[in-house]
Amino acid sequence: MPRWLLWLGGVLLFLAPFLWIPKQPDVSAPVWQATGRQVGAAQGVALVNDQGLTGLYRWSAAGLWRSLDGGRTWIAGGAGLPRSRLDRLELIELRAGTSRGQGGVATLYALAGSPQNRGLYRSLDRGATFELLHRPLDFVPERLIVQPGEKGIIGLAGGEQVSLSTDGGANWKTYRAPGPVRAVLAEPGRIGLAGRSWLVFSEDGGEHWQQRLLPDGIEPTFLLSSPRGPARLFVGHEQGILYSTDDGFTWQPLPQPGRQSLRLLVVDPLVWQILFAADGEGWLWRSDDGGRRWQPLVGPIAGRPRGLWVAPGDRDRLYVLAGFDLWWQALHLPVPTPTETATATPTRTPTPTYTPTPSETPTPTPTAAMTGHTTTFAPTPTATPLPSFPRQTRSVIATPTPTAPPTPAEATVAPAASSSDPTAVTPTAPTPTPAASSTPPPPVSPTPTSYR
């Protein structure tokens, strides 16, 4: 046997024990940490910007807890929320609204209750106590709508019914959507509803609706928009995520980084190019260029992600609801430098555009105009039933129920010439009426739109 072969064997035997030494993890890389395990499993989570801090709210069948120190300590709350006969909390969704009251504490709205008594609850003390605000009688609410801002709209959606309030819950108006509502969007200035192959927006509390387009057969699971930057919309569905750069008129698929499609998405509240996503296999991804290129995040996480958030207060953490635990990872997000120049133009331009809206109030007609993306339609003044929408188009326009004028003073007095409740939608036998108008037919559909 050659001598060099003996030397090589000796060297390999000497180095063999060192190959079994486990590699030490990189302590500089961010890791995932669980929070809130001391209060039990988490069925739902909500993050609230509480005076610059991130308020964590997590709930399970046992109760509701909140934390203002990143999850180190938790305080029990949720008094007044409905419970089942087995004393299980029946909380479905929790969102934060306008900061009101002393100290600027954000108002919390909760969708809670069984299908027989489900309603909207409100809290003015950081979730310690809740009171019933509204319970619709003609449909079972499934989704909660809370619009940020001083005059934010709150609402409930279930099936094809949408109930909205523009005065903090004192008065409500019910509208009928083009189909079952699958996703909602509430951003400053407008609200959005999405269903199978349809998408509509309203900028005046539901009085007028603007139509957008969705590809045929798309069943949306969520609807997002970038808080800052250009008008970008994101729609999630079973096969991935679509995005639009022209406010919903055209759509493109978001690039898929892994083997399975993306299921969750969150946009950084300050830098619109930074995206975080989770796919069907449980992998988490980050993109710094609006979704063109992705890089995986350090893991793993126990369980499949069910929720994804960026800390709204200081943007220093990425929270993930996976399995029954709430996990977080430290973030180092850049601070946008051109905030002074970028925010100066949008803040001044909306002010003259929103001033003409009070001009609609002097027209106390019960007919609500419906605006599409190219043509404005209006039902005939004598047509009390809801207009019908053509099913051959890819998206349709949501129709409000003809009701009394939405002024608080007149909402408390029952109208003498109306036999139906203005806060409920009562379908009647449709009577076809010819679509006679002086304007030409809309160019978006080959056949004239008929109403009944």
Secondary structure, DSSP 8 states (H G I E B T S, - for coil): --HHHHHHHHHHHHHHHHHTS-----TTS---EEE-GGG---SEEEEEEETTEEEEEEE-SS-EEEESSTTSS-EEE-BT--B-TT--B-EEEEEEEEEETGGGEEEEEEEES-TTT-EEEEESSTTSB-EEEE--SSS---EEEE--STT--EEEEETTEEEEESSTTSS-EEEE-SS---EEEEETTEEEEEETTEEEEESSTTSS-EEE---TT---SEEEE-SSSS--EEEEETTEEEEESSSSSS-EE----SSS-EEEEEE-SS-TT-EEEEETTS-EEEESSTTSS-EE-S---SS-EEEEEE-TTT--EEEEEETTEEEEEE------STHHHHHHHHHHSHHHHHTTGGGGTT---S---EE-SS-EE---TT--S-----SSSS----EE---S---HHHHTS--TT--S-TTS--------B----SS---TTSSS---B-
